[in-house]
Amino acid sequence: MEHKPTEFVLIGAGIMSATLAILLKELNPTCNITLFEKLDVVSGESSDALNNAGTGHSGYCELNYTPEKKDGSIDVKKAIQVAKSFQLSKEFWAHLVETGHLKNPKDFIRQTPHLSFVWGEEDVEFLRKRYAELIKNPLFQEMNYSEDFETLKSWMPLVMEGRGTSQLVAATKMDEGTDVNFGSLTRSIVADLFIQKDITLKVAHEVKNLKKLENGRWEVKVKNLATSKKLKVEADFVFIGAGGGSLWLLEKSEIEEAEGFGGFPVSGEWLICKNPEIIEQHYVKVYGKAKVGAPPMSVPHLDSRVIDGKNQLLFGPFAGFSTKFLKNGSYWDLPKSIEWSNIKPMLAAGLKNLPLTKYLIEQVSQSSDEKLDALREYYPNADGKDWVEAIAGQRVQVIKKDEKEGGILQFGTEIVHSKDGTIAALLGASPGASTSVQIMLDVIEKCFPDKLKEWEPKIREMIPSYNLPESESEKWKENQKKSNQILKLND
């Protein structure tokens, strides 16, 4: 068995590990980093273009980020937080473009207006109130709102085509929205890292076990899937960014902080348009309201995308259930993740989320005609012969123990790290990739607190809005404008 020392081991070659690796290299250029990826390609799972929404999640159009409270008011805190987090991502990507780490920003990010669309008196009133709250924040001041049929037709022709003028409809529109190919971005970052010193990338290498040694370091056992050769690596710090596979590896670490965590897998499926004439008529992202019980990744949207240099039009995603934790995973992933420490939280979360179970059963049993009917709610004139079905990504929603309720199903992402900061894992899903920079900065803050004083000036140089108070509205707007220019989002 081959044995090698290293400083940092990052598991999974997706957007999270790529972001953490290049952040660490920018902050500490002499550090030694090894990335292990189970697949034989980079960003082949959650970061791949068809395995995620491709939306630069910024709270502009995602109605699930702005729930209506019992008193009828709209809670916009999460939307504002997501907008701020995505702004940090854009600033860091702009820094990478300016410094030559990334070449052409249009290879991974393009300006694509974000729209929220609703119909019916109740939902129109909701959107009206949401708009009134959001435009108070500087990051949302350019948002437009309309209930006028002709205006909406100019914003989203396909959505309004064939729709009766008597129907009460409304939409908000943010021209600053973006379409992001996170697979392309990840591959570009990793390609840049690959030419730097002290960076090792090993694809087709599966991490089989993690063990804390008496010297305080981590022993990482790895199998080369091409040759079956085994490898041991010692590391000062381990990051588990293996998407749905992170939970199983976190359990292998046996750190106290991992106890009680479980996962609930949710799969997805798209309808993809194959008619170029239809595709060219839709150049925006239109998000609607999710059905009751639906997970966040299942918010319906009619979505203009650029994938592999080609314009695409997608609708969905339709949710499903599989015991796999990864698209390329095993049906034994869910059973293998169950331990004595998380049985109670998982059962409690399941009982308290029966609407989600009911929703998933309905989604799995949907026929092609029923999926087409769902599409026609957003594109009334859709013709079934123009659309094909395609499998989307696999997500694992976080289940964590809770003193009051036994266990809760938590949407979003969760960083789990050891008390000594020598290991961290990322669990969960949306908004995930869009907020990768904020999440990896959180990992750095939690795991390298003794380095923060030294690193903070460099972080602020790369990401000017880092820890910038919300009250500094003019500075936020200035930073937003500059990053948009560098990323060519104003072209």
Secondary structure by P-SEA (a helix, b strand, c coil): cbbbbbcbbbccccaaaaaaaaaaaaacccbbbbbbbccccccccccccccccccccccccccccccccccccccaaaaaaaaaaaaaaaaaaaaaaaacccccccccbbbbbbbbbbbcaaaaaaaaaaaaaaacccccccbbbbccaaaaaaacccccccccccccccbbbbccccccaaaaaaaaaaaaaaacccbbbbccccccccccccccbbbbbbbcccccbbbbbbbcbbbbccccaaaaaaaaacccccccbbbbbbbbcccccccaaaaaaccbbbbbbbcccccccccccbbbbbcccbbbbbcccbbbbbccccccccccccccccccccaaaaaaaaaacaaaaaaaaaaaaccaaaaaaaaaacccccccccbbbbbbbbbbbbbbbbccccccccccbbbbbcccccbbbbbbbcccccaaaaaaaaaaaacccccccccaaaaaaacccccccccaaaaaaaaaaaaaaaacccc
